[in-house]
């Protein structure tokens, strides 16, 4: 068994990282008008340089900007798609934790004209990250450094639809034919992926809650209550993403992360991957799947029996929601259990989700985050070499 030289890597991570306290304060100052957009940008640039160096120092090959320029992992992207506008109201999500429930309520959206991708969203974010990753690989220390791979994360195309349904979001005068709406969602995302490719992106991750949420009977009931078919919705979403990635540039690895909700150490959905597994693993045209497997809400490894040769599963065995550090022995035991259903050579290891899908972050310290990432790297080295 050997390390992987292309994404996903044996030791990998979902992408978002805890924001430094100073950066959070600077973002608040910018929001209140106390500092300029240029001053905020300079502070973000400095924080991203530091967090790239941090990721390299813990031994990761793939590095992200920690999503430090975002308030939310998905809405900051969706609001920038051509044709989507903010409207009065909120998109309500109820998150659960051991102490009770909390809510996340971003502004509601409306599709007011035909969808388009007028520019590469986060393109400038990625260009900066790529330049920093290249500088870090070449210049840190006297010994040669393993080249870093700049990883970009974007929300899945299903996020334009999942929380509201078509007619709650899409003006019927704009899209009287719903099939044209679906086609334009894929086309807009395809343009985004082409743009990322032109910027030199070799590792793109499409973050998707919908294909994980649909394993939860309560979420399927929610889909049915608004008049849509929960039995086929996952197939619709797989088709959406496939349309988006069909023309991906040569040399770009694309993975997806299936998330059951991650906001301030809380979650939305529960249930194993059984409901979507066969179609997900065999029909979704991606190179790898980041799967949450950090607690009993995630179900068992049995659905992995559907993973075909050539696809990789990144086991999210290390929780990013709680500070308690897992043991290497437990992680190795669970990797062995997963390897009963898919060959060990097709497995990798990561955290279960990002550490800060929204800028407030999960209930961990920077030291907790570092310990978990180092644990992932060390365990992967011992398992795969």
Buried (B, 14 or more C-beta within 10 A) or exposed (E): EEBBEEBBBBBBBBBBBBBBEEBBEBBEBBEEEEBEEEEBBEBBBBBBBBBBBBBBBBBBBBBBBBBBBBEBBBBBBBBBBBBBBEEEEEBEBEBBBEEEEBEBEBEBBBBEEBBBBEEBBBBEBBBBBBEBBBBBBEEBEEEEEEEBBBBBBBBBBBBBBBBBBBEBBBEEEBBEEEEBBBBBBBBBBBBBBBBBBEBBBBBBBBBBBBBBBBBBEEBBEBBEEEEBEBEEBBBBBBBBBBBBBEEBBEEBBBBBBBBBBBBBBBBBBBBBBEBBBEBBBEBBBBBBBBBBBBEEBBBBBBBBEBBEEEBBBBBBBBBBBBBEEBEEEEBBEBBEBBBEBBEEEBBBBBBBBBBBBBBBBBEBEBEBBBBBBBBBBBBBEEBBE
